């Protein structure tokens, strides 16, 4: 249960304190990682959002973030600096990862929760050499301010509570994404769904209406509709590194499957693209997910 006060709570984690503070989106908690001396997990209203290791920003603890990390590594020439856009900031885990693995990259983070941004900057400071600009804006409003063809990578990891807002699920939104992603660049989205997977299938159909190349990375149990979980959708205007992405996903501590081409089309079934007129937020996870 989330605690109802702001401030610092003493935690039995090597003498470090948990930080509990009200932010625009609810009650934020930074919980020390008992296994990593400078590791922290961010929760908002009890829902895990991000994990950061300040000593090792190349470490990605959450399963879905590891899968996005593989895309970051593979989608553009290895190690080359990139222009990256992050819709949703959390603890800035993925922006830190890009800065660590692709030095001299230029990044824009768009996170509407300004109080959360201030908390993260204060408690989990960025490397002063990282070229990361954080803007406190709604994701779609911030995207509209970016120039055409600016981004090599555009990563969407936006949740209001534990749900993706409706206005970030439509073809109109993805049209703006494609405008900002340069030719040969990649769009990566963290999606969450459970049985019967109608939202996930709809999001694949929506991306297919805008991008010619798609891949989906997820736990096989999620793809079979056995449980609620995350799926990482990758889209581009050029062929994706499916073979290497498949190898990396399969060798993770929690192995994932990659769907592409015919298998992805079969998984999507008869789902149709979502437009602004009919868009709804992603489904809320069952309470058991965060226990």
N, C-alpha and C positions, 0 to 999 in steps of 0.2 A: 504494500500500500504506500502511495506517495505521502511524504511528510508535509505537514501543512504550514511550515514556517520557512523563512528564508534565513540564510546565514551559513555557518559552518557546523558540521556535526563531527564529533570525534569518531573515527572508524578504526577498527583493529586491523589495519592494513600497513604494518610496518611503521606505525606512528603517524601516517599521513591522515589528513582529514578529508572527508567527503564535503563537497560544496553543494549546497542546496539553495536555489535562488529562483524567484518568480521571474519569468520571461514573458514575452508577448503571447507565446503559444501554450503557456501552462507553467508547470513547475519543473524546472531543469535540475538534474542531479549529475554531478561529476563524481564518479565512484572510483577510488584508487584500485588498480589492478594488483592483486596480492602477489602475482608471479613476475611482474615487471616493475622495477623500481620507479620508473617515470611513465607508467602506463595508466590510462584513464578511460573509463567508459561513460559516455553521455547518455542519459535517459531524459525524456520529456514526458511528463505525466505517466511515468512507469514504463514507457515503451523505449527499448534500446534504439539509439539513433546512430552512434558512432563509437569507435574505439581508436585511441591515439596512443602511440608510444613516442614520447618526445625525444628519447635517445635513438630511436630507430624508426623514422617516418616511412621507411620502406616496408615495415611490417604491417600487414593487413590481417586483422583478427576475424572480422565478420566474414562469413562465407560469401555473401553477395559482393562485398568489396574486393575480396580476392579475385572473383571472377571479372569484375570490372578492371582490376589491376592487370589481368592478362590481356584484356583488350587494349588498355593504355600501352602496354609493352609491345603489342603486335600490330596495332592498326596503322602506325606510322613508323618510318625507319627507326630502328632501335637506337635509343639514346639521343636522338636528335631533338633539339629544343622545339617546342610546339607552342602554338596559341591554343589555349584551352579555356572553355567556358564551363562553369559548374552551376547548374540550376539547383539550388538547395545547398546549404553549406554544412549544417551540423557542426561537428568539431573540426571541419576543414581537413578531414582525413585524406580524401583523394587529392585535394590540392597539394597537401604536403607530400603525398606520394609522387605526384608528377614533378614537383620541385626537386625531390631527392633522386629520382631515376632519370630525369631529363633536365639537367641543370641549364639555367638561362632561359627556361620557358617563361612565357608571359601568360598570366592567368587572370580571368575575371570570375569572381564568385558572386552570384546573385542570390541573396538570402533575405527574405522579407522580415524576419524576426530580428530587429535591430538590438533588442536587449540580449538575445542569445549570442549575437555576434560580439557584443561588448564583453559578455561573460567569458566566451572562449578566448578572445584576444587577451584578456587580463590573466586568466588562469592557465591557459595553454598557449603561450606566446609563439608566434611564428618565427622562423629563422629570419633575422633581419635582412639577409641577402635574397630571400625568396621574392620573386616578382609576382606577388599576389595582391590584387585589388578586390576588396569586398564592397559590394553595393547593397544597401538595404532597400530592396525593391521586390515587388511581386515578380515571380519568375517570367511570366509572359510580358509584363511591362518592361522588365529589364532586357529581355531578348529583343524587343522591338527597337531598343536604342543602339543595338550593335550593328556595325556595318556589314554589308553583303560580303560573303566569302571570307570572313575573318578567322574562323576557327578550324584548326586541324581536328580537334576533338571537342564534342559538346556532350556533357554528361548530365543527365537529368536524374536527380535523386530527391524528389520533392514530396514531402508528406505533411499534411495538416493533421496533427495527432498521428494516427497510423493509416491515413487514407490519402491517396493522391487526389488533389482537387480536380473537379470536373473539367475546368477550362484548360487543363494540361493533358487532355486525353484525346483531342480532336485532330482532324485533318488540317484545320486552320492553324492550330498550334504547330503541327509538324511541318506545315508549309513555311512558317517562320523559322523553324529549326533548319530546314534545308537551305533557306536563303542565307543563313549565317554560316553554315558549314561549307568550307571551300571544296572545290572538286577534288575527289580523292580522300576527303576527310571522313570521319566516322561520328555517328550519333550513338550514344549508349544510354539506355534507360533502365533504372531499377523499378521493376513492377512487382506487385504483390497480389496474390489471389489464392483462392481455395476452390474446392469443388462447388459447382460444376465447371469452373474455369472460363465462364462466359466473358469476364472482363479481360483476361489475358488473351483469349482468342480474338476479341474485338480490337485489342491494341495491336496485335500482329497484323490484322487486316487493315487497320488504319495506317500503320507504317508502310505496308505494301502498296498503299495508294500513293505514296509520296517517294519512296526509295525503291530502287530495283533490286538491291541485294540485302538480304536479311539473314540473321542467325539468332537462335535463342539458346541460352545456357541456363540450366536449372537442375535441381535434384530430381532424379527419376521419380521419386514418390510424389513430388509436386506435379510433374507432368502427367502422372497417372491419375491425378485427382484424389490421391490418398490423404493429403494433408495440405493445410494452408502454408504458403511460403513465398520466397522471392524467386523471380526469374529475371535474368538480364537479357534485354533485347539489344541487338547490335544492327545498325543499318548504315548503308553507304551507297554511293553511286558506282563503286568498283567492287570486283570480287573480294570477298573477305578471307582472311587467313584461317579457314575452317579447320584444316588438318592440324595445325599447331595449336589452335585454340582447343580443339577436341583433346589433344594429348595432355595439355596443361590442366584442363578441367577434370579429366579422368584421374590425374595423379595428385589432386588436392587431398588434404586430410578428410574432407567430406566430398567425395567424387560427384561430379555433375555430368550431365549428358548435353551434347550440342545437337540441336535440330536445325536442318538447313535444307533448302531445295524442296524436293518432293515430300520428304518426311515432315517438314515444317508446314507445307501446304495441306497435307493430310491432317495434321494436328489442328490447324486452324479451322478446317471443315467449311461450313457455310457461313461463317461469321462475316459481317459487313463492317465497313469503315464507319467510324464514329464522327459525327460533325458537331459543331458547337450547339446546334439546335437540340440535339438529343443526348448530349454528354452528361454523364453522372460521375460522381466520385468513385474511386475504387472501393470494393467492399471492405468493411471493418473486419479485422481479424477476430477469431473467437478468443474469449478471455484466456483460454488455456495456453495460447501461443507464448505469453510473456511470464508464465509461471515457472 
